[in-house]
Each structure stands twice: as structure tokens, then as C-alpha cells.
Amino acid sequence: MAKRIVLFSTKGGVGKTLIALNLAVSLASDSKKKVCLMDFDTKGFGSISKLFNNITPQRSFVDLIAFLKERPEDFKKEHFVTTSSFGVDFISAVMKPQQLPFLKTEYINKVFSLLDNDYDYIIVDAGNNFNNILVNLFNEANLILLVVTPDVLSVYQIKWAIETLQFLHVPLKMIRLLLNRSESASSISWQEVQVSLGVDIVAQVPSEGKIVGYSVNRGVPVVVDNPKSRFSKAIKQLGQQLIEEEGLYVERQKPGASIIKEELLDKTEDFWKEQGLAEAPGQVAVPKKLDQLNTLKRRIHNRLIEELNLKRLDANVFNDPKRAKELRNKAEILIGNLITEESGQVLSVELQKTLVREILDEALGLGPLEELIADETITDIMVNNRNEIYIERHGKIVLTEKKFTTNEQVKTVIERIIAPLGRRIDESVPMVDARLPDGSRVNAIIPPLALTGPALTIRKFRKERYKVEELIGIKTLSDNMSEFIKACVLCRKNVIVSGGTGSGKTTILNVLSAFIPSNERIITIEDAAELRLSQTHWIRLESRPPNIEGKGSVTIRDLFRNTLRMRPDRIIVGECRGIEALDMLQAMNTGHDGSMTTIHANSTYDVLTRLDSMILMSGVELPIRAIREMIASAIDLIVHTTRLSDGSRKIVQVTELVGMKDELHVDLKDIFVFRQTGVDANANVIGDFHATGYVPSFLQDIKVRGIPISEDLFKNTA
């Protein structure tokens, strides 16, 4: 299949047509590729023909469309595309203004599909006008090259173009900048162009006015007329890059798929999703190509480490606000001087500030993670290695444009996070769990266990507690489910919240705990403190890992046993994952009712299997029957949560443990369930919460305690 490359610019006179022509000729003559060049500049049509030594195509794209309407089965490219002497096949969208009204978009997709098997590359000069034709050309592209010159007006207009493309949901990974006249006198530096536009510069083409002008006037491509010129070398290098770097292209998901209709131009989101290219604005992934700007930052960063001797700096400096501020001020001044030295030029104030902030964050802060941690919409940050930083936002995992300069810098950030906690990470202790001051959970693992470089995962801690009304509003549960669960908590029923990783178990446990009366004494036990209760009579306990010598650990089980001596009204364990499960069940069976915990499981039935496994793997020799009887008598309710395909988190089952069905099986009865019925056009899950019709066996117990609850909650609504 041909690679389709569209060149576009909102500003005329930036050299787009000249570059398109020379790029096509270079690919054909130097690399022996089969190339088709298309002129879709509907304002300046005929420009490429003039540059091609005044060749005159016999037919236009409009003629080709007309032919396809009448005899599509007889289409052959050689009948309609004039082959130039430079090895490039060329076709113009129109040959005269009168043809413009007939340049319809319906056949653009079909024509491109027919040409796919005849060419290696299709180069399109798309002009400089946003219209329905351009949108359809972008639809057919594998790569969009935005041609920009280093002047304020061009940069401003290209920035507007990128914003428009984002509005149309064109992913940034499909877009590159091509900087023409990159060495013009008094021009803006390439660094400022890239920082301002936020898109990678794929090539810089120098300005050679006399050589280019001479070739243009003779109607001969510069790469043929003067192949040793700097302009030609830059174009040839770009051509080679387009051949070698497959990662530059976005593959079309559905060749030949129907294109967007004119009347649907305001609804392009569905179209881009159909092509598999849609990404939410502000959440798109920028390609991870190591560019010159990162090289500059790395050099400055290394010099800063040397001159401030940061490697030997006492880690306690970062815990002392006064000393940390002094160090940051000193580093800021030094970075400003190093930027000028290393770049060899005076940069603008904005670019200088950006570079100073980024380098300071890397050297003295958490580097590219600083902004991500500050973003309250992000729930998880996942660093796979220095080049790959993923985030989860609104339930969706996306790749960010952020990256570290080196793997060593990732390890430095990890050490900076865990050092104040008295923890360490090295080859002897290559993985660690920790917690940030705001409560966020941190897990880090380094080589030799992590083969691609140090990996870091941060589960951010939400500053505000979710209220049950909020969860009902986002359809995590229904009103009836909320009313029933609240009654169970007030009635001191023992509850387990189950679910997979990231399914919202802790959030639900927080909400359940909010129903506990304020006059009760609550003790929470956690590995990493995440629970946030509103009650005043609340004692928080947190386990402790071994110290550097491997001693001094305090486990969840140790804390649980101590808790039983602290006269608790309620015991809440953040998560049961080991032998403490047995202690929890025994406590629930011996008067400590109203207890709650979470457990990893794929369904309510799997909760039973998980509890069996945790107890048996601890070395306790108990028959399965005894374990199951203990579970059946201890646990009253299981609330099961799931993260669905659209990223939403829901309570999908509320299940009562009725008792033993037979000698080995616990009888489970679903009270409420969530049933998915499909997905909508935006891939959002469609479904409803239903009561199954089963009335809980302890309903009378709830009423006897004076807790108002209606039996209507349990009427079958399926």
C-alpha cells in the first residue's frame, strides 16, 4: 500500500509546493520509488505544472472522477496521469477554475484506493485553505507535514492550524513540522518553533535563494539541477527518513471505507473514530523521537549535576524548605547561563523560562512527573522507562508526550520519592512500595528485575472524599442499592468489597465507612493509608515493611491482633491478601460484627476461592468444609466492583451469603446486579441496575433495629 503524505500550510509563500515537488522527485530518482504527485492547491492550481518545466497534464482529478462514475471497471492509472521526465507521475486536481465546482469529495477515497497498489508514495500538495476537500485529504493521509517558516506570522498560523486539526480530532501522532528557510537572517530559532507548536520538527530545510530561484526559473527541480546544494541535501535526507522510519506513519484502519459527507463536516468525530484515529483533545500521544531539544536539555542537565555536585548532595536538603529553596534559586541562575552557552544563541524569554523550569524539575524535583502529579484529573501515572510515561484519566490509559532524559534520571526521581521515608532502592533491594505525603501510593522496580529500565507506578490519592450522591450521579450504583447498603452498615453486617485492580474497591469502602455512626470507635488497618473517614473517633494503623537490615517489619496480621485489644466497635482492613484473612473471619465470628475489608477477586464466587487460598497458603491445616463454614457464618454481604470497557467503575453485584448450600458450597444470592446491554457510538457502556427479586434473609433484622427500609427495593426490575 502506498504511503500517503499530505503537505499543508495556512500561509502562502512558505515553499510548500517547491518542497512537495522536490521531495517527490528525490524519492523517485534517488531512491527508485514509484511516486505520484498530486496538486490539490485549489487557490494556486497550476503551480506544480510550472515548476515541472511547464508540463501540461492531459486530464485532471475531476476528469478521473467523471470517468470512474461511468466506467469504474476500466480504470488504469496510465490513461489519466502524465508521467514526467523526472520519474514522477503527476496529476492536478483541476486544470482550470471552471472545474472547481465538480471537485466533489465522494470519490477521493476511491481514487486513492485505486492508486494504492501502483505507487510506493503519494505526495499531495494540499494548498493552504481549510475546506471539505482538505478534510477528506487528511482522511486519506498516513502523514501530515505542516510547512512552517521561522517567522512570527507563519508560526502563529500553523499553531491555529494544529488547533483546528485537534478540533477535527486528527491525532498529533499523525502530524510533523517541516521547517523551511531554517537559517534565514533574524529568524526565530528552531527550538522556539518546536516549543511553541508542541509538534516534532521532522526536517529543517535551509534557505538558498539564488540556487532555488535559478532552478525554479528553469523549470527544473533543485534536487536534479543542483543535487549538492544544502537545500537538496536536506530534501534527500528527508526522503531517506520517510523511507526508513515506519513509525512516522499512521496506518489507515479501513482502506476503502466510506468518507465523511459534506453534511457531516460538523460531526467529524465519528468519522475519525471509524478510521481508528480518534483521540480526545489534550490526551493524544506525541511520538517519542529523541530530538535536538532533548539533547540540549541533557547536556545542560549533566553540567548542572557536575557544577552543583548534586550526586553527592545530602538527601535531607530536599526535606528542608529553606535549604531546598536556596538550592533551587542557585540552580535557576546557573541553568540560565548554561542555556546560552550550550545553545550558542540568546533564546526568547518564554523559551528560556520553559527550559529552566523543565531542567529544574528534572534536577531537583520529580522531572516530567511534576505537572502530572499536579493534574487532579489524572488518577494513575505509569513510567515504563525513560521514554514511556502513561497516565490514566477518566478511566482511559493514554501515552503522554512527557519523557525523562535518561534512565538514570528515572532512578534519581524514585530515590527522591522514597528517601524521606527511610527507604532505599538498589540492586540488593530492587523493588519498593512507598507513599507520597499526600497519600498517593508508589511502586518502583529497577534493573536487573526491570529489563527495559526503571519502572515507576503512582496511584494518586484523591484530595476530596467521594460522597455516595456523587457515585450515584456517575452511575457507579443506583439509589436503591445505596439505600440497602447503608441499611446493612447501620445494621452492623460484615461486608467484603471485591473487585479487580483499579476497579474502585477503596473508593466504595470509603463510602461504606461514611455510613458508620459517629459515636462508634473505628480502627482502620492498611498497608498504605488510603481510607479517609469523616468520623472523629477514628484510629489509623499502617503496616511497616522491614528496614534496610531486613528487620522491624509489622504486618497487617500483627496490627489486627493488636486491634482486638483496643476495644474497637468497627474494624476496617484496607485489603486482605494473606493470613490476616483468617484473623478477620475469626473476629467477625466472635462479636466484632460490622467489620469491612476489600479483596481482589473477579466475581463474588471468586471471593470464596480467594479466601480459601489465602488461608491454606498460610500453612494453616483446616479442611475446606471448615473454612467454608467459617466464611458463610462470618460474612453477610459481598459488594463486587468492576472497571468496564469504557473506563467507568460500577458495582455490578450485591450478593448475600445465605449459608451452606451443601457440605462444601456456600449459597450465594444476588440482590442487585448491573446488566450491560451494549455500547453506544462513543464506546460508552449501556446498561441498567436491577433488583433480582431476592429479599435478603436479614431484612427483618434491619427493621427490628429501627432502620427504615422498604421491601419495594427488592422487586424484580429486570
PETAKA-V536358 format. One record per residue. N is the residue number from 0. SS is DSSP state (a for helix, b for strand, c for the rest). D_LAST is the distance of its C-alpha to the last C-alpha in Angstrom with 1 decimal. Layout:
N/SS/D_LAST
N/SS/D_LAST
This chain:
0/c/50.1
1/c/52.1
2/b/51.6
3/b/51.2
4/b/52.8
5/b/52.7
6/b/55.4
7/b/54.8
8/c/56.3
9/c/56.0
10/c/59.7
11/c/62.5
12/c/65.5
13/c/63.8
14/c/64.9
15/a/61.6
16/a/63.2
17/a/66.1
18/a/63.8
19/a/61.5
20/a/64.7
21/a/66.3
22/a/63.1
23/a/62.7
24/a/66.4
25/a/66.3
26/a/63.3
27/a/65.1
28/a/68.7
29/c/68.4
30/c/65.3
31/c/65.7
32/c/62.2
33/c/61.2
34/b/60.4
35/b/59.4
36/b/60.1
37/b/58.4
38/b/59.6
39/c/56.8
40/c/58.7
41/c/58.4
42/c/60.7
43/c/63.5
44/c/63.2
45/c/66.2
46/a/66.8
47/a/66.1
48/a/68.3
49/a/71.2
50/a/70.7
51/c/70.7
52/c/74.4
53/c/73.5
54/c/71.8
55/c/70.3
56/c/67.1
57/c/67.4
58/c/63.9
59/c/61.1
60/a/57.3
61/a/57.0
62/a/59.2
63/a/57.1
64/a/54.0
65/a/55.8
66/a/56.9
67/a/53.4
68/a/52.2
69/a/54.9
70/a/55.4
71/a/52.8
72/a/53.8
73/a/57.4
74/c/56.6
75/c/59.0
76/a/59.5
77/a/63.3
78/a/63.5
79/c/62.2
80/c/62.8
81/b/66.3
82/b/67.3
83/c/69.5
84/c/72.5
85/c/70.6
86/c/68.1
87/b/65.2
88/b/63.6
89/b/63.0
90/b/61.2
91/b/61.0
92/c/58.1
93/c/60.6
94/c/64.3
95/c/65.0
96/a/63.2
97/a/62.8
98/a/60.2
99/a/57.8
100/a/55.8
101/a/55.2
102/c/53.8
103/c/50.2
104/c/47.4
105/c/45.6
106/c/47.9
107/a/48.5
108/a/45.8
109/a/47.2
110/a/50.8
111/a/50.0
112/a/48.2
113/a/51.2
114/a/53.5
115/a/51.5
116/a/53.3
117/a/56.8
118/c/56.9
119/c/56.4
120/b/56.0
121/b/55.3
122/b/56.8
123/b/55.7
124/b/57.7
125/c/54.9
126/c/57.3
127/c/56.5
128/c/54.3
129/c/50.5
130/c/49.2
131/a/46.7
132/a/49.1
133/a/49.2
134/a/45.4
135/a/45.3
136/a/48.1
137/a/46.2
138/a/43.3
139/a/45.7
140/c/47.3
141/c/47.2
142/b/49.3
143/b/50.3
144/b/53.7
145/b/54.4
146/b/58.2
147/b/59.5
148/b/63.0
149/c/63.9
150/c/64.4
151/a/62.5
152/a/61.6
153/a/60.3
154/a/58.2
155/a/56.7
156/a/55.8
157/a/54.3
158/a/52.2
159/a/50.9
160/a/50.2
161/a/48.2
162/a/46.1
163/a/45.5
164/a/44.5
165/a/42.0
166/a/40.7
167/c/40.2
168/c/38.5
169/c/41.3
170/c/41.2
171/a/44.3
172/a/44.7
173/a/45.7
174/b/48.5
175/b/52.0
176/b/55.1
177/b/58.4
178/b/61.2
179/b/64.2
180/c/67.7
181/c/66.6
182/c/70.2
183/c/71.2
184/c/73.6
185/c/71.9
186/c/68.5
187/c/65.4
188/c/64.9
189/a/62.3
190/a/60.7
191/a/60.1
192/a/58.7
193/a/56.1
194/a/55.2
195/a/54.9
196/a/52.7
197/c/50.7
198/c/50.9
199/c/53.1
200/b/56.5
201/b/56.8
202/b/60.5
203/b/63.4
204/b/65.9
205/c/69.4
206/c/71.3
207/c/74.4
208/a/75.5
209/a/78.7
210/a/77.5
211/a/74.3
212/a/76.2
213/a/78.9
214/a/76.3
215/a/74.3
216/a/77.6
217/a/78.5
218/c/75.0
219/c/74.6
220/c/71.7
221/a/72.7
222/a/71.5
223/a/74.0
224/a/76.8
225/c/76.9
226/c/74.7
227/c/76.2
228/c/75.3
229/a/72.9
230/a/70.6
231/a/70.6
232/a/70.0
233/a/67.0
234/a/65.5
235/a/66.2
236/a/64.7
237/a/61.5
238/a/61.5
239/a/61.8
240/a/59.0
241/a/56.7
242/a/57.7
243/a/57.3
244/c/54.2
245/a/51.1
246/a/49.1
247/a/50.2
248/c/48.0
249/c/44.3
250/c/43.4
251/c/41.7
252/c/38.4
253/c/38.4
254/c/42.0
255/c/42.2
256/c/38.8
257/c/38.9
258/c/40.2
259/c/39.3
260/c/40.2
261/a/42.5
262/a/40.0
263/a/37.6
264/a/40.1
265/a/38.3
266/a/35.1
267/a/36.7
268/a/34.0
269/a/31.9
270/a/35.1
271/a/36.1
272/a/32.7
273/a/33.0
274/c/36.4
275/c/35.0
276/c/37.3
277/c/35.1
278/c/35.4
279/c/34.6
280/c/37.8
281/c/39.5
282/c/37.6
283/c/39.4
284/c/41.5
285/c/45.3
286/c/47.2
287/c/48.9
288/c/52.4
289/c/55.2
290/c/57.3
291/a/60.6
292/a/59.1
293/a/57.6
294/a/60.9
295/a/62.7
296/a/60.3
297/a/60.8
298/a/64.6
299/a/64.5
300/a/62.1
301/a/64.4
302/a/67.5
303/a/65.8
304/a/65.0
305/a/68.7
306/a/70.3
307/a/68.2
308/c/68.2
309/a/64.5
310/a/64.2
311/a/66.4
312/c/65.0
313/c/64.1
314/a/60.3
315/a/60.7
316/a/61.8
317/a/58.1
318/a/57.4
319/c/60.3
320/a/59.3
321/a/62.9
322/a/64.0
323/a/61.0
324/a/61.7
325/a/65.3
326/a/64.4
327/a/62.0
328/a/64.6
329/a/67.2
330/a/64.9
331/a/64.0
332/a/67.7
333/a/68.3
334/a/65.4
335/a/66.7
336/a/70.1
337/a/68.7
338/a/66.6
339/a/69.7
340/a/71.6
341/a/69.1
342/a/68.0
343/c/71.6
344/c/70.8
345/c/69.9
346/c/66.2
347/c/64.6
348/a/63.6
349/a/59.8
350/a/60.0
351/a/62.2
352/a/59.7
353/a/56.8
354/a/58.7
355/a/60.0
356/a/56.6
357/a/55.0
358/a/58.0
359/a/58.1
360/a/54.4
361/a/55.1
362/a/58.3
363/a/57.5
364/c/53.7
365/c/50.6
366/c/51.6
367/c/48.8
368/a/46.2
369/a/47.6
370/a/45.7
371/a/42.5
372/a/42.5
373/a/43.2
374/c/40.3
375/c/37.5
376/c/34.8
377/b/35.6
378/b/33.8
379/b/35.5
380/b/38.9
381/b/39.8
382/b/43.4
383/b/43.8
384/b/47.5
385/c/49.9
386/c/48.7
387/b/44.9
388/b/43.1
389/b/39.3
390/b/37.0
391/b/33.4
392/b/32.4
393/c/28.9
394/c/27.5
395/b/29.8
396/b/32.9
397/b/35.9
398/b/39.6
399/c/41.9
400/c/45.5
401/c/46.8
402/c/49.0
403/c/51.6
404/c/55.2
405/c/55.6
406/a/53.9
407/a/56.4
408/a/55.0
409/a/51.5
410/a/53.1
411/a/55.0
412/a/51.9
413/a/50.3
414/a/53.4
415/a/53.5
416/a/50.0
417/a/50.6
418/a/54.3
419/c/53.9
420/c/51.6
421/c/54.5
422/c/52.8
423/c/54.3
424/c/53.3
425/c/55.8
426/c/56.3
427/c/56.6
428/c/53.3
429/c/51.4
430/b/48.0
431/b/47.0
432/b/44.2
433/b/45.0
434/b/43.7
435/c/44.9
436/c/46.1
437/c/42.9
438/c/40.8
439/c/39.8
440/b/39.6
441/b/42.1
442/b/42.5
443/b/45.6
444/b/47.0
445/c/50.3
446/c/52.4
447/c/53.3
448/c/49.6
449/c/48.3
450/c/49.9
451/c/49.3
452/c/50.6
453/c/49.4
454/b/45.7
455/b/44.1
456/b/40.5
457/b/39.8
458/b/36.5
459/c/37.1
460/c/36.6
461/c/34.8
462/c/37.2
463/c/34.7
464/c/32.1
465/c/28.5
466/c/27.2
467/a/23.6
468/a/23.5
469/a/24.5
470/a/21.8
471/a/19.1
472/a/21.1
473/c/20.9
474/c/17.2
475/c/18.0
476/c/15.6
477/c/14.0
478/a/15.9
479/a/14.0
480/a/14.6
481/a/18.1
482/a/18.8
483/a/17.9
484/a/19.8
485/a/22.7
486/a/22.9
487/a/23.1
488/a/25.9
489/a/27.7
490/c/27.4
491/c/29.1
492/c/26.5
493/c/27.4
494/b/25.1
495/b/25.2
496/b/23.8
497/b/23.6
498/b/23.4
499/c/25.7
500/c/28.7
501/c/28.1
502/c/24.4
503/c/25.1
504/a/25.6
505/a/28.7
506/a/27.2
507/a/24.3
508/a/27.0
509/a/29.1
510/a/26.3
511/a/25.7
512/a/29.5
513/c/29.7
514/c/28.1
515/c/31.1
516/c/33.6
517/c/36.7
518/c/39.1
519/c/38.0
520/c/39.9
521/b/37.9
522/b/39.2
523/b/37.5
524/b/38.6
525/b/38.2
526/c/39.8
527/c/39.7
528/c/39.1
529/c/36.0
530/c/34.4
531/c/35.3
532/c/35.0
533/c/35.9
534/c/37.4
535/c/41.2
536/c/41.6
537/b/40.4
538/b/42.4
539/b/41.7
540/b/42.8
541/b/43.0
542/c/44.1
543/b/47.3
544/c/48.1
545/c/51.6
546/c/54.5
547/c/56.7
548/c/58.5
549/c/55.2
550/c/55.6
551/c/54.0
552/c/50.4
553/b/48.0
554/c/44.7
555/a/41.4
556/a/42.4
557/a/45.7
558/a/44.1
559/a/41.5
560/a/44.3
561/a/46.2
562/a/43.3
563/c/43.3
564/c/46.8
565/c/45.8
566/c/44.2
567/c/40.7
568/c/38.0
569/b/35.3
570/b/35.7
571/b/33.6
572/b/34.3
573/c/33.5
574/c/32.8
575/c/33.5
576/c/35.0
577/c/37.8
578/c/39.5
579/a/38.5
580/a/35.1
581/a/37.1
582/a/38.7
583/a/35.4
584/a/34.0
585/a/37.3
586/a/37.3
587/a/33.7
588/a/35.0
589/c/38.2
590/c/37.3
591/c/36.1
592/c/32.6
593/c/30.5
594/c/31.4
595/b/29.3
596/b/29.7
597/b/28.2
598/b/28.4
599/b/28.0
600/c/25.4
601/c/23.0
602/c/20.2
603/a/19.9
604/a/21.7
605/a/24.4
606/a/25.2
607/a/26.7
608/a/28.7
609/a/30.0
610/a/31.2
611/a/32.9
612/a/34.6
613/a/35.8
614/a/37.3
615/a/39.0
616/a/40.3
617/c/42.0
618/c/44.3
619/c/43.2
620/c/43.6
621/c/40.8
622/c/39.1
623/a/35.5
624/a/34.7
625/a/36.3
626/a/34.4
627/a/31.0
628/a/32.0
629/a/33.1
630/a/29.8
631/a/27.7
632/a/29.9
633/a/30.2
634/c/26.8
635/c/24.1
636/b/21.4
637/b/20.7
638/b/19.3
639/b/18.9
640/b/19.6
641/b/20.0
642/b/21.9
643/c/20.2
644/c/22.2
645/c/22.9
646/c/24.3
647/c/21.6
648/b/20.9
649/b/17.6
650/b/16.4
651/b/13.9
652/b/14.0
653/b/15.1
654/b/16.4
655/b/18.7
656/b/21.8
657/b/22.1
658/b/25.5
659/b/27.2
660/c/25.5
661/c/28.9
662/c/32.1
663/c/30.8
664/c/27.0
665/b/25.1
666/b/21.9
667/b/19.0
668/b/15.7
669/b/12.9
670/b/12.0
671/b/10.2
672/b/9.5
673/b/9.9
674/b/8.8
675/b/11.7
676/b/11.7
677/b/15.5
678/b/18.5
679/c/20.4
680/c/24.1
681/c/25.1
682/c/23.3
683/c/20.9
684/b/17.5
685/b/14.5
686/b/11.0
687/b/8.8
688/b/8.5
689/b/5.6
690/b/7.0
691/c/7.1
692/c/8.9
693/c/12.2
694/c/14.9
695/c/17.6
696/c/20.9
697/c/22.9
698/a/21.2
699/a/24.4
700/a/26.5
701/a/25.0
702/a/25.8
703/a/29.2
704/c/30.1
705/c/29.5
706/c/26.5
707/c/24.5
708/c/20.8
709/c/18.5
710/a/16.3
711/a/13.9
712/a/12.8
713/a/11.1
714/c/9.2
715/c/5.8
716/c/3.8
717/c/0.0
